[in-house]
């Protein structure tokens, strides 16, 4: 089964953070965007394995995102 979840990335002063709104508590942080992308992928898989192990339902991906360009 393949699932695609929306991941939000935030750049801080010295690091990057990522979280998955459809999977509460699924977060990652790292020094670079590339590192946090790898870590959040692992975190999602770990989170889903934990839900399965506990007999909990896996929340379906429900969120989508887009980018809007405006003149400033």
PDB file of N, CA, C, O and CB in Angstrom:
ATOM      1  N   UNK A   1       0.852  -1.175   0.000  1.00  0.00           N
ATOM      2  CA  UNK A   1       0.000   0.000   0.000  1.00  0.00           C
ATOM      3  C   UNK A   1       0.899   1.240   0.000  1.00  0.00           C
ATOM      4  O   UNK A   1       1.857   1.327   0.769  1.00  0.00           O
ATOM      5  CB  UNK A   1      -0.971  -0.003   1.232  1.00  0.00           C
ATOM      6  N   UNK A   2       0.583   2.167  -0.852  1.00  0.00           N
ATOM      7  CA  UNK A   2       1.333   3.419  -0.912  1.00  0.00           C
ATOM      8  C   UNK A   2       0.432   4.560  -0.473  1.00  0.00           C
ATOM      9  O   UNK A   2      -0.691   4.699  -0.957  1.00  0.00           O
ATOM     10  CB  UNK A   2       1.885   3.673  -2.341  1.00  0.00           C
ATOM     11  N   UNK A   3       0.930   5.374   0.445  1.00  0.00           N
ATOM     12  CA  UNK A   3       0.197   6.547   0.924  1.00  0.00           C
ATOM     13  C   UNK A   3       1.051   7.787   0.685  1.00  0.00           C
ATOM     14  O   UNK A   3       2.277   7.727   0.777  1.00  0.00           O
ATOM     15  CB  UNK A   3      -0.171   6.406   2.440  1.00  0.00           C
ATOM     16  N   UNK A   4       0.417   8.887   0.384  1.00  0.00           N
ATOM     17  CA  UNK A   4       1.125  10.159   0.213  1.00  0.00           C
ATOM     18  C   UNK A   4       0.549  11.170   1.194  1.00  0.00           C
ATOM     19  O   UNK A   4      -0.615  11.558   1.095  1.00  0.00           O
ATOM     20  CB  UNK A   4       1.009  10.683  -1.260  1.00  0.00           C
ATOM     21  N   UNK A   5       1.379  11.589   2.141  1.00  0.00           N
ATOM     22  CA  UNK A   5       0.960  12.563   3.144  1.00  0.00           C
ATOM     23  C   UNK A   5       1.583  13.919   2.863  1.00  0.00           C
ATOM     24  O   UNK A   5       2.716  14.008   2.390  1.00  0.00           O
ATOM     25  CB  UNK A   5       1.338  12.087   4.551  1.00  0.00           C
ATOM     26  N   UNK A   6       0.842  14.962   3.153  1.00  0.00           N
ATOM     27  CA  UNK A   6       1.365  16.312   3.076  1.00  0.00           C
ATOM     28  C   UNK A   6       2.355  16.518   4.214  1.00  0.00           C
ATOM     29  O   UNK A   6       2.051  16.235   5.373  1.00  0.00           O
ATOM     30  CB  UNK A   6       0.221  17.359   3.133  1.00  0.00           C
ATOM     31  N   UNK A   7       3.535  17.011   3.877  1.00  0.00           N
ATOM     32  CA  UNK A   7       4.566  17.327   4.873  1.00  0.00           C
ATOM     33  C   UNK A   7       4.820  18.823   4.799  1.00  0.00           C
ATOM     34  O   UNK A   7       5.034  19.370   3.717  1.00  0.00           O
ATOM     35  CB  UNK A   7       5.897  16.507   4.626  1.00  0.00           C
ATOM     36  N   UNK A   8       4.797  19.481   5.943  1.00  0.00           N
ATOM     37  CA  UNK A   8       5.109  20.909   6.006  1.00  0.00           C
ATOM     38  C   UNK A   8       6.526  21.075   6.532  1.00  0.00           C
ATOM     39  O   UNK A   8       6.898  20.481   7.543  1.00  0.00           O
ATOM     40  CB  UNK A   8       4.088  21.673   6.907  1.00  0.00           C
ATOM     41  N   UNK A   9       7.305  21.881   5.842  1.00  0.00           N
ATOM     42  CA  UNK A   9       8.690  22.153   6.212  1.00  0.00           C
ATOM     43  C   UNK A   9       8.804  23.587   6.688  1.00  0.00           C
ATOM     44  O   UNK A   9       8.222  24.498   6.100  1.00  0.00           O
ATOM     45  CB  UNK A   9       9.650  21.891   5.025  1.00  0.00           C
ATOM     46  N   UNK A  10       9.554  23.778   7.754  1.00  0.00           N
ATOM     47  CA  UNK A  10       9.786  25.129   8.288  1.00  0.00           C
ATOM     48  C   UNK A  10      11.281  25.333   8.486  1.00  0.00           C
ATOM     49  O   UNK A  10      11.964  24.519   9.108  1.00  0.00           O
ATOM     50  CB  UNK A  10       9.016  25.348   9.633  1.00  0.00           C
ATOM     51  N   UNK A  11      11.764  26.434   7.944  1.00  0.00           N
ATOM     52  CA  UNK A  11      13.170  26.769   8.128  1.00  0.00           C
ATOM     53  C   UNK A  11      13.318  27.708   9.313  1.00  0.00           C
ATOM     54  O   UNK A  11      12.732  28.790   9.339  1.00  0.00           O
ATOM     55  CB  UNK A  11      13.757  27.407   6.851  1.00  0.00           C
ATOM     56  N   UNK A  12      14.101  27.287  10.286  1.00  0.00           N
ATOM     57  CA  UNK A  12      14.388  28.117  11.444  1.00  0.00           C
ATOM     58  C   UNK A  12      15.720  28.805  11.266  1.00  0.00           C
ATOM     59  O   UNK A  12      16.357  28.653  10.223  1.00  0.00           O
ATOM     60  CB  UNK A  12      14.381  27.289  12.728  1.00  0.00           C
ATOM     61  N   UNK A  13      16.157  29.560  12.262  1.00  0.00           N
ATOM     62  CA  UNK A  13      17.426  30.279  12.155  1.00  0.00           C
ATOM     63  C   UNK A  13      18.630  29.355  11.948  1.00  0.00           C
ATOM     64  O   UNK A  13      19.598  29.727  11.285  1.00  0.00           O
ATOM     65  CB  UNK A  13      17.641  31.109  13.394  1.00  0.00           C
ATOM     66  N   UNK A  14      18.561  28.148  12.522  1.00  0.00           N
ATOM     67  CA  UNK A  14      19.722  27.251  12.427  1.00  0.00           C
ATOM     68  C   UNK A  14      19.368  25.822  12.057  1.00  0.00           C
ATOM     69  O   UNK A  14      20.245  24.958  12.032  1.00  0.00           O
ATOM     70  CB  UNK A  14      20.458  27.245  13.725  1.00  0.00           C
ATOM     71  N   UNK A  15      18.091  25.553  11.767  1.00  0.00           N
ATOM     72  CA  UNK A  15      17.707  24.184  11.447  1.00  0.00           C
ATOM     73  C   UNK A  15      16.396  24.172  10.673  1.00  0.00           C
ATOM     74  O   UNK A  15      15.761  25.205  10.462  1.00  0.00           O
ATOM     75  CB  UNK A  15      17.583  23.340  12.726  1.00  0.00           C
ATOM     76  N   UNK A  16      16.015  22.971  10.260  1.00  0.00           N
ATOM     77  CA  UNK A  16      14.759  22.758   9.566  1.00  0.00           C
ATOM     78  C   UNK A  16      13.871  21.840  10.395  1.00  0.00           C
ATOM     79  O   UNK A  16      14.362  20.945  11.083  1.00  0.00           O
ATOM     80  CB  UNK A  16      15.000  22.167   8.161  1.00  0.00           C
ATOM     81  N   UNK A  17      12.569  22.064  10.328  1.00  0.00           N
ATOM     82  CA  UNK A  17      11.607  21.190  10.974  1.00  0.00           C
ATOM     83  C   UNK A  17      10.620  20.694   9.938  1.00  0.00           C
ATOM     84  O   UNK A  17      10.422  21.329   8.902  1.00  0.00           O
ATOM     85  CB  UNK A  17      10.880  21.913  12.126  1.00  0.00           C
ATOM     86  N   UNK A  18      10.004  19.564  10.220  1.00  0.00           N
ATOM     87  CA  UNK A  18       8.978  19.011   9.337  1.00  0.00           C
ATOM     88  C   UNK A  18       7.918  18.347  10.199  1.00  0.00           C
ATOM     89  O   UNK A  18       8.217  17.768  11.243  1.00  0.00           O
ATOM     90  CB  UNK A  18       9.587  17.994   8.313  1.00  0.00           C
ATOM     91  N   UNK A  19       6.675  18.441   9.744  1.00  0.00           N
ATOM     92  CA  UNK A  19       5.606  17.730  10.434  1.00  0.00           C
ATOM     93  C   UNK A  19       4.515  17.334   9.449  1.00  0.00           C
ATOM     94  O   UNK A  19       4.395  17.894   8.359  1.00  0.00           O
ATOM     95  CB  UNK A  19       5.022  18.592  11.564  1.00  0.00           C
ATOM     96  N   UNK A  20       3.723  16.347   9.869  1.00  0.00           N
ATOM     97  CA  UNK A  20       2.686  15.767   9.028  1.00  0.00           C
ATOM     98  C   UNK A  20       1.340  16.004   9.722  1.00  0.00           C
ATOM     99  O   UNK A  20       1.010  15.294  10.672  1.00  0.00           O
ATOM    100  CB  UNK A  20       2.944  14.230   8.773  1.00  0.00           C
ATOM    101  N   UNK A  21       0.565  16.980   9.270  1.00  0.00           N
ATOM    102  CA  UNK A  21      -0.695  17.300   9.950  1.00  0.00           C
ATOM    103  C   UNK A  21      -1.666  16.125  10.052  1.00  0.00           C
ATOM    104  O   UNK A  21      -2.422  16.038  11.020  1.00  0.00           O
ATOM    105  CB  UNK A  21      -1.371  18.426   9.239  1.00  0.00           C
ATOM    106  N   UNK A  22      -1.660  15.227   9.077  1.00  0.00           N
ATOM    107  CA  UNK A  22      -2.564  14.079   9.124  1.00  0.00           C
ATOM    108  C   UNK A  22      -2.120  13.000  10.110  1.00  0.00           C
ATOM    109  O   UNK A  22      -2.886  12.090  10.427  1.00  0.00           O
ATOM    110  CB  UNK A  22      -2.687  13.479   7.751  1.00  0.00           C
ATOM    111  N   UNK A  23      -0.872  13.105  10.597  1.00  0.00           N
ATOM    112  CA  UNK A  23      -0.338  12.140  11.558  1.00  0.00           C
ATOM    113  C   UNK A  23       0.161  12.898  12.789  1.00  0.00           C
ATOM    114  O   UNK A  23       1.363  13.128  12.923  1.00  0.00           O
ATOM    115  CB  UNK A  23       0.810  11.285  10.923  1.00  0.00           C
ATOM    116  N   UNK A  24      -0.734  13.284  13.676  1.00  0.00           N
ATOM    117  CA  UNK A  24      -0.329  14.072  14.843  1.00  0.00           C
ATOM    118  C   UNK A  24       0.838  13.423  15.598  1.00  0.00           C
ATOM    119  O   UNK A  24       0.831  12.227  15.890  1.00  0.00           O
ATOM    120  CB  UNK A  24      -1.517  14.254  15.787  1.00  0.00           C
ATOM    121  N   UNK A  25       1.825  14.245  15.898  1.00  0.00           N
ATOM    122  CA  UNK A  25       3.000  13.768  16.613  1.00  0.00           C
ATOM    123  C   UNK A  25       4.114  13.296  15.714  1.00  0.00           C
ATOM    124  O   UNK A  25       5.198  12.976  16.200  1.00  0.00           O
ATOM    125  CB  UNK A  25       2.617  12.672  17.518  1.00  0.00           C
ATOM    126  N   UNK A  26       3.883  13.242  14.421  1.00  0.00           N
ATOM    127  CA  UNK A  26       4.912  12.801  13.472  1.00  0.00           C
ATOM    128  C   UNK A  26       5.712  14.021  13.033  1.00  0.00           C
ATOM    129  O   UNK A  26       5.260  14.815  12.208  1.00  0.00           O
ATOM    130  CB  UNK A  26       4.277  12.072  12.232  1.00  0.00           C
ATOM    131  N   UNK A  27       6.912  14.156  13.602  1.00  0.00           N
ATOM    132  CA  UNK A  27       7.745  15.340  13.371  1.00  0.00           C
ATOM    133  C   UNK A  27       9.203  14.925  13.181  1.00  0.00           C
ATOM    134  O   UNK A  27       9.598  13.808  13.515  1.00  0.00           O
ATOM    135  CB  UNK A  27       7.616  16.340  14.549  1.00  0.00           C
ATOM    136  N   UNK A  28       9.983  15.844  12.642  1.00  0.00           N
ATOM    137  CA  UNK A  28      11.427  15.638  12.503  1.00  0.00           C
ATOM    138  C   UNK A  28      12.106  16.998  12.489  1.00  0.00           C
ATOM    139  O   UNK A  28      11.487  18.012  12.165  1.00  0.00           O
ATOM    140  CB  UNK A  28      11.769  14.829  11.205  1.00  0.00           C
ATOM    141  N   UNK A  29      13.386  17.007  12.845  1.00  0.00           N
ATOM    142  CA  UNK A  29      14.188  18.236  12.795  1.00  0.00           C
ATOM    143  C   UNK A  29      15.603  17.851  12.397  1.00  0.00           C
ATOM    144  O   UNK A  29      16.093  16.780  12.755  1.00  0.00           O
ATOM    145  CB  UNK A  29      14.175  18.997  14.173  1.00  0.00           C
ATOM    146  N   UNK A  30      16.253  18.738  11.652  1.00  0.00           N
ATOM    147  CA  UNK A  30      17.619  18.486  11.201  1.00  0.00           C
ATOM    148  C   UNK A  30      18.273  19.792  10.791  1.00  0.00           C
ATOM    149  O   UNK A  30      17.620  20.833  10.706  1.00  0.00           O
ATOM    150  CB  UNK A  30      17.637  17.482  10.031  1.00  0.00           C
ATOM    151  N   UNK A  31      19.550  19.722  10.542  1.00  0.00           N
ATOM    152  CA  UNK A  31      20.332  20.907  10.178  1.00  0.00           C
ATOM    153  C   UNK A  31      19.982  21.412   8.774  1.00  0.00           C
ATOM    154  O   UNK A  31      19.980  22.620   8.537  1.00  0.00           O
ATOM    155  CB  UNK A  31      21.828  20.592  10.259  1.00  0.00           C
ATOM    156  N   UNK A  32      19.684  20.489   7.835  1.00  0.00           N
ATOM    157  CA  UNK A  32      19.412  20.895   6.459  1.00  0.00           C
ATOM    158  C   UNK A  32      18.053  20.380   5.994  1.00  0.00           C
ATOM    159  O   UNK A  32      17.473  19.483   6.605  1.00  0.00           O
ATOM    160  CB  UNK A  32      20.515  20.388   5.525  1.00  0.00           C
ATOM    161  N   UNK A  33      17.567  20.950   4.928  1.00  0.00           N
ATOM    162  CA  UNK A  33      16.289  20.510   4.341  1.00  0.00           C
ATOM    163  C   UNK A  33      16.403  19.062   3.869  1.00  0.00           C
ATOM    164  O   UNK A  33      15.486  18.266   4.071  1.00  0.00           O
ATOM    165  CB  UNK A  33      15.876  21.433   3.157  1.00  0.00           C
ATOM    166  N   UNK A  34      17.516  18.730   3.248  1.00  0.00           N
ATOM    167  CA  UNK A  34      17.706  17.371   2.750  1.00  0.00           C
ATOM    168  C   UNK A  34      17.674  16.358   3.895  1.00  0.00           C
ATOM    169  O   UNK A  34      17.069  15.292   3.771  1.00  0.00           O
ATOM    170  CB  UNK A  34      19.031  17.265   1.986  1.00  0.00           C
ATOM    171  N   UNK A  35      18.318  16.690   4.995  1.00  0.00           N
ATOM    172  CA  UNK A  35      18.331  15.791   6.144  1.00  0.00           C
ATOM    173  C   UNK A  35      16.934  15.625   6.736  1.00  0.00           C
ATOM    174  O   UNK A  35      16.525  14.514   7.073  1.00  0.00           O
ATOM    175  CB  UNK A  35      19.293  16.311   7.211  1.00  0.00           C
ATOM    176  N   UNK A  36      16.209  16.725   6.859  1.00  0.00           N
ATOM    177  CA  UNK A  36      14.876  16.636   7.457  1.00  0.00           C
ATOM    178  C   UNK A  36      13.915  15.878   6.546  1.00  0.00           C
ATOM    179  O   UNK A  36      13.007  15.205   7.032  1.00  0.00           O
ATOM    180  CB  UNK A  36      14.327  18.038   7.751  1.00  0.00           C
ATOM    181  N   UNK A  37      14.104  15.980   5.233  1.00  0.00           N
ATOM    182  CA  UNK A  37      13.264  15.213   4.317  1.00  0.00           C
ATOM    183  C   UNK A  37      13.470  13.715   4.525  1.00  0.00           C
ATOM    184  O   UNK A  37      12.501  12.957   4.552  1.00  0.00           O
ATOM    185  CB  UNK A  37      13.569  15.596   2.859  1.00  0.00           C
ATOM    186  N   UNK A  38      14.701  13.288   4.669  1.00  0.00           N
ATOM    187  CA  UNK A  38      14.983  11.866   4.908  1.00  0.00           C
ATOM    188  C   UNK A  38      14.423  11.430   6.255  1.00  0.00           C
ATOM    189  O   UNK A  38      13.838  10.353   6.371  1.00  0.00           O
ATOM    190  CB  UNK A  38      16.499  11.594   4.852  1.00  0.00           C
ATOM    191  N   UNK A  39      14.603  12.270   7.270  1.00  0.00           N
ATOM    192  CA  UNK A  39      14.126  11.910   8.606  1.00  0.00           C
ATOM    193  C   UNK A  39      12.605  11.840   8.690  1.00  0.00           C
ATOM    194  O   UNK A  39      12.068  10.963   9.366  1.00  0.00           O
ATOM    195  CB  UNK A  39      14.642  12.905   9.619  1.00  0.00           C
ATOM    196  N   UNK A  40      11.902  12.748   8.017  1.00  0.00           N
ATOM    197  CA  UNK A  40      10.442  12.717   8.101  1.00  0.00           C
ATOM    198  C   UNK A  40       9.894  11.508   7.345  1.00  0.00           C
ATOM    199  O   UNK A  40       8.872  10.946   7.738  1.00  0.00           O
ATOM    200  CB  UNK A  40       9.837  14.023   7.539  1.00  0.00           C
ATOM    201  N   UNK A  41      10.559  11.108   6.273  1.00  0.00           N
ATOM    202  CA  UNK A  41      10.145   9.896   5.558  1.00  0.00           C
ATOM    203  C   UNK A  41      10.243   8.694   6.501  1.00  0.00           C
ATOM    204  O   UNK A  41       9.326   7.875   6.568  1.00  0.00           O
ATOM    205  CB  UNK A  41      11.025   9.671   4.283  1.00  0.00           C
ATOM    206  N   UNK A  42      11.359   8.595   7.229  1.00  0.00           N
ATOM    207  CA  UNK A  42      11.537   7.521   8.200  1.00  0.00           C
ATOM    208  C   UNK A  42      10.508   7.633   9.336  1.00  0.00           C
ATOM    209  O   UNK A  42       9.973   6.624   9.795  1.00  0.00           O
ATOM    210  CB  UNK A  42      12.969   7.550   8.769  1.00  0.00           C
ATOM    211  N   UNK A  43      10.240   8.855   9.781  1.00  0.00           N
ATOM    212  CA  UNK A  43       9.287   9.076  10.868  1.00  0.00           C
ATOM    213  C   UNK A  43       7.878   8.645  10.474  1.00  0.00           C
ATOM    214  O   UNK A  43       7.154   8.072  11.288  1.00  0.00           O
ATOM    215  CB  UNK A  43       9.285  10.547  11.278  1.00  0.00           C
ATOM    216  N   UNK A  44       7.490   8.914   9.241  1.00  0.00           N
ATOM    217  CA  UNK A  44       6.163   8.514   8.766  1.00  0.00           C
ATOM    218  C   UNK A  44       6.050   6.992   8.773  1.00  0.00           C
ATOM    219  O   UNK A  44       5.069   6.440   9.270  1.00  0.00           O
ATOM    220  CB  UNK A  44       5.892   9.074   7.343  1.00  0.00           C
ATOM    221  N   UNK A  45       7.050   6.320   8.224  1.00  0.00           N
ATOM    222  CA  UNK A  45       7.027   4.853   8.188  1.00  0.00           C
ATOM    223  C   UNK A  45       6.989   4.285   9.610  1.00  0.00           C
ATOM    224  O   UNK A  45       6.236   3.349   9.880  1.00  0.00           O
ATOM    225  CB  UNK A  45       8.263   4.307   7.424  1.00  0.00           C
ATOM    226  N   UNK A  46       7.787   4.840  10.515  1.00  0.00           N
ATOM    227  CA  UNK A  46       7.819   4.395  11.908  1.00  0.00           C
ATOM    228  C   UNK A  46       6.470   4.615  12.581  1.00  0.00           C
ATOM    229  O   UNK A  46       5.975   3.748  13.302  1.00  0.00           O
ATOM    230  CB  UNK A  46       8.920   5.132  12.680  1.00  0.00           C
ATOM    231  N   UNK A  47       5.881   5.781  12.339  1.00  0.00           N
ATOM    232  CA  UNK A  47       4.581   6.132  12.921  1.00  0.00           C
ATOM    233  C   UNK A  47       3.510   5.134  12.475  1.00  0.00           C
ATOM    234  O   UNK A  47       2.719   4.655  13.288  1.00  0.00           O
ATOM    235  CB  UNK A  47       4.174   7.572  12.516  1.00  0.00           C
ATOM    236  N   UNK A  48       3.494   4.829  11.184  1.00  0.00           N
ATOM    237  CA  UNK A  48       2.494   3.905  10.647  1.00  0.00           C
ATOM    238  C   UNK A  48       2.712   2.492  11.197  1.00  0.00           C
ATOM    239  O   UNK A  48       1.751   1.799  11.533  1.00  0.00           O
ATOM    240  CB  UNK A  48       2.547   3.891   9.105  1.00  0.00           C
ATOM    241  N   UNK A  49       3.970   2.070  11.287  1.00  0.00           N
ATOM    242  CA  UNK A  49       4.246   0.752  11.878  1.00  0.00           C
ATOM    243  C   UNK A  49       3.744   0.691  13.321  1.00  0.00           C
ATOM    244  O   UNK A  49       3.184  -0.321  13.743  1.00  0.00           O
ATOM    245  CB  UNK A  49       5.761   0.439  11.828  1.00  0.00           C
ATOM    246  N   UNK A  50       3.944   1.762  14.067  1.00  0.00           N
ATOM    247  CA  UNK A  50       3.468   1.813  15.450  1.00  0.00           C
ATOM    248  C   UNK A  50       1.958   1.739  15.545  1.00  0.00           C
ATOM    249  O   UNK A  50       1.420   1.043  16.406  1.00  0.00           O
ATOM    250  CB  UNK A  50       3.951   3.072  16.118  1.00  0.00           C
ATOM    251  N   UNK A  51       1.270   2.453  14.667  1.00  0.00           N
ATOM    252  CA  UNK A  51      -0.192   2.388  14.660  1.00  0.00           C
ATOM    253  C   UNK A  51      -0.671   0.974  14.373  1.00  0.00           C
ATOM    254  O   UNK A  51      -1.575   0.467  15.038  1.00  0.00           O
ATOM    255  CB  UNK A  51      -0.768   3.358  13.625  1.00  0.00           C
ATOM    256  N   UNK A  52      -0.058   0.340  13.376  1.00  0.00           N
ATOM    257  CA  UNK A  52      -0.436  -1.042  13.042  1.00  0.00           C
ATOM    258  C   UNK A  52      -0.184  -1.973  14.220  1.00  0.00           C
ATOM    259  O   UNK A  52      -1.033  -2.797  14.559  1.00  0.00           O
ATOM    260  CB  UNK A  52       0.343  -1.534  11.809  1.00  0.00           C
ATOM    261  N   UNK A  53       0.982  -1.840  14.839  1.00  0.00           N
ATOM    262  CA  UNK A  53       1.338  -2.712  15.970  1.00  0.00           C
ATOM    263  C   UNK A  53       0.355  -2.562  17.122  1.00  0.00           C
ATOM    264  O   UNK A  53       0.074  -3.522  17.840  1.00  0.00           O
ATOM    265  CB  UNK A  53       2.756  -2.401  16.457  1.00  0.00           C
ATOM    266  N   UNK A  54      -0.165  -1.346  17.295  1.00  0.00           N
ATOM    267  CA  UNK A  54      -1.118  -1.081  18.376  1.00  0.00           C
ATOM    268  C   UNK A  54      -2.565  -1.366  17.975  1.00  0.00           C
ATOM    269  O   UNK A  54      -3.481  -1.184  18.777  1.00  0.00           O
ATOM    270  CB  UNK A  54      -0.994   0.357  18.826  1.00  0.00           C
ATOM    271  N   UNK A  55      -2.770  -1.813  16.732  1.00  0.00           N
ATOM    272  CA  UNK A  55      -4.124  -2.086  16.265  1.00  0.00           C
ATOM    273  C   UNK A  55      -4.940  -0.842  16.007  1.00  0.00           C
ATOM    274  O   UNK A  55      -6.169  -0.899  15.966  1.00  0.00           O
ATOM    275  CB  UNK A  55      -4.832  -2.933  17.250  1.00  0.00           C
ATOM    276  N   UNK A  56      -4.270   0.278  15.834  1.00  0.00           N
ATOM    277  CA  UNK A  56      -4.956   1.557  15.588  1.00  0.00           C
ATOM    278  C   UNK A  56      -5.161   1.753  14.084  1.00  0.00           C
ATOM    279  O   UNK A  56      -4.379   1.241  13.284  1.00  0.00           O
ATOM    280  CB  UNK A  56      -4.142   2.748  16.188  1.00  0.00           C
ATOM    281  N   UNK A  57      -6.189   2.480  13.701  1.00  0.00           N
ATOM    282  CA  UNK A  57      -6.377   2.763  12.276  1.00  0.00           C
ATOM    283  C   UNK A  57      -5.310   3.731  11.766  1.00  0.00           C
ATOM    284  O   UNK A  57      -4.820   4.583  12.506  1.00  0.00           O
ATOM    285  CB  UNK A  57      -7.780   3.343  12.025  1.00  0.00           C
ATOM    286  N   UNK A  58      -4.971   3.585  10.516  1.00  0.00           N
ATOM    287  CA  UNK A  58      -4.016   4.494   9.885  1.00  0.00           C
ATOM    288  C   UNK A  58      -4.820   5.636   9.272  1.00  0.00           C
ATOM    289  O   UNK A  58      -5.645   5.407   8.387  1.00  0.00           O
ATOM    290  CB  UNK A  58      -3.135   3.757   8.796  1.00  0.00           C
ATOM    291  N   UNK A  59      -4.587   6.865   9.737  1.00  0.00           N
ATOM    292  CA  UNK A  59      -5.351   7.994   9.189  1.00  0.00           C
ATOM    293  C   UNK A  59      -5.075   8.157   7.691  1.00  0.00           C
ATOM    294  O   UNK A  59      -3.918   8.149   7.269  1.00  0.00           O
ATOM    295  CB  UNK A  59      -5.002   9.303   9.944  1.00  0.00           C
ATOM    296  N   UNK A  60      -6.107   8.302   6.907  1.00  0.00           N
ATOM    297  CA  UNK A  60      -5.882   8.504   5.476  1.00  0.00           C
ATOM    298  C   UNK A  60      -5.332   9.909   5.229  1.00  0.00           C
ATOM    299  O   UNK A  60      -5.627  10.842   5.976  1.00  0.00           O
ATOM    300  CB  UNK A  60      -7.195   8.286   4.677  1.00  0.00           C
ATOM    301  N   UNK A  61      -4.539  10.046   4.184  1.00  0.00           N
ATOM    302  CA  UNK A  61      -4.102  11.397   3.818  1.00  0.00           C
ATOM    303  C   UNK A  61      -5.316  12.211   3.383  1.00  0.00           C
ATOM    304  O   UNK A  61      -6.082  11.782   2.519  1.00  0.00           O
ATOM    305  CB  UNK A  61      -3.027  11.353   2.683  1.00  0.00           C
ATOM    306  N   UNK A  62      -5.489  13.387   3.982  1.00  0.00           N
ATOM    307  CA  UNK A  62      -6.647  14.206   3.624  1.00  0.00           C
ATOM    308  C   UNK A  62      -6.264  15.600   3.149  1.00  0.00           C
ATOM    309  O   UNK A  62      -7.063  16.276   2.502  1.00  0.00           O
ATOM    310  CB  UNK A  62      -7.577  14.317   4.800  1.00  0.00           C
ATOM    311  N   UNK A  63      -5.059  16.032   3.462  1.00  0.00           N
ATOM    312  CA  UNK A  63      -4.664  17.402   3.148  1.00  0.00           C
ATOM    313  C   UNK A  63      -3.913  17.490   1.832  1.00  0.00           C
ATOM    314  O   UNK A  63      -3.184  16.576   1.449  1.00  0.00           O
ATOM    315  CB  UNK A  63      -3.810  17.967   4.260  1.00  0.00           C
ATOM    316  N   UNK A  64      -4.108  18.614   1.148  1.00  0.00           N
ATOM    317  CA  UNK A  64      -3.374  18.924  -0.062  1.00  0.00           C
ATOM    318  C   UNK A  64      -2.876  20.347   0.059  1.00  0.00           C
ATOM    319  O   UNK A  64      -3.418  21.139   0.830  1.00  0.00           O
ATOM    320  CB  UNK A  64      -4.250  18.734  -1.333  1.00  0.00           C
ATOM    321  N   UNK A  65      -1.863  20.666  -0.687  1.00  0.00           N
ATOM    322  CA  UNK A  65      -1.324  22.014  -0.656  1.00  0.00           C
ATOM    323  C   UNK A  65      -1.074  22.505  -2.073  1.00  0.00           C
ATOM    324  O   UNK A  65      -0.942  21.719  -3.011  1.00  0.00           O
ATOM    325  CB  UNK A  65      -0.032  22.065   0.170  1.00  0.00           C
ATOM    326  N   UNK A  66      -1.016  23.789  -2.199  1.00  0.00           N
ATOM    327  CA  UNK A  66      -0.698  24.401  -3.476  1.00  0.00           C
ATOM    328  C   UNK A  66       0.106  25.660  -3.215  1.00  0.00           C
ATOM    329  O   UNK A  66       0.231  26.117  -2.078  1.00  0.00           O
ATOM    330  CB  UNK A  66      -1.983  24.714  -4.289  1.00  0.00           C
ATOM    331  N   UNK A  67       0.637  26.198  -4.267  1.00  0.00           N
ATOM    332  CA  UNK A  67       1.407  27.438  -4.178  1.00  0.00           C
ATOM    333  C   UNK A  67       0.700  28.481  -5.036  1.00  0.00           C
ATOM    334  O   UNK A  67       0.311  28.208  -6.171  1.00  0.00           O
ATOM    335  CB  UNK A  67       2.902  27.230  -4.642  1.00  0.00           C
ATOM    336  N   UNK A  68       0.543  29.662  -4.486  1.00  0.00           N
ATOM    337  CA  UNK A  68      -0.105  30.759  -5.195  1.00  0.00           C
ATOM    338  C   UNK A  68       0.921  31.874  -5.353  1.00  0.00           C
ATOM    339  O   UNK A  68       1.549  32.283  -4.376  1.00  0.00           O
ATOM    340  CB  UNK A  68      -1.387  31.263  -4.435  1.00  0.00           C
ATOM    341  N   UNK A  69       1.093  32.359  -6.553  1.00  0.00           N
ATOM    342  CA  UNK A  69       2.002  33.453  -6.837  1.00  0.00           C
ATOM    343  C   UNK A  69       1.211  34.752  -6.961  1.00  0.00           C
ATOM    344  O   UNK A  69       0.217  34.817  -7.684  1.00  0.00           O
ATOM    345  CB  UNK A  69       2.811  33.175  -8.123  1.00  0.00           C
ATOM    346  N   UNK A  70       1.661  35.786  -6.251  1.00  0.00           N
ATOM    347  CA  UNK A  70       0.996  37.085  -6.327  1.00  0.00           C
ATOM    348  C   UNK A  70       2.050  38.161  -6.517  1.00  0.00           C
ATOM    349  O   UNK A  70       3.197  38.001  -6.099  1.00  0.00           O
ATOM    350  CB  UNK A  70       0.146  37.361  -5.053  1.00  0.00           C
ATOM    351  N   UNK A  71       1.662  39.243  -7.142  1.00  0.00           N
ATOM    352  CA  UNK A  71       2.564  40.377  -7.286  1.00  0.00           C
ATOM    353  C   UNK A  71       2.601  41.146  -5.964  1.00  0.00           C
ATOM    354  O   UNK A  71       1.566  41.372  -5.337  1.00  0.00           O
ATOM    355  CB  UNK A  71       2.120  41.303  -8.464  1.00  0.00           C
ATOM    356  N   UNK A  72       3.781  41.537  -5.560  1.00  0.00           N
ATOM    357  CA  UNK A  72       3.889  42.263  -4.291  1.00  0.00           C
ATOM    358  C   UNK A  72       4.313  43.695  -4.532  1.00  0.00           C
ATOM    359  O   UNK A  72       4.458  44.464  -3.582  1.00  0.00           O
ATOM    360  CB  UNK A  72       4.881  41.573  -3.351  1.00  0.00           C
TER     361      UNK A  72
END
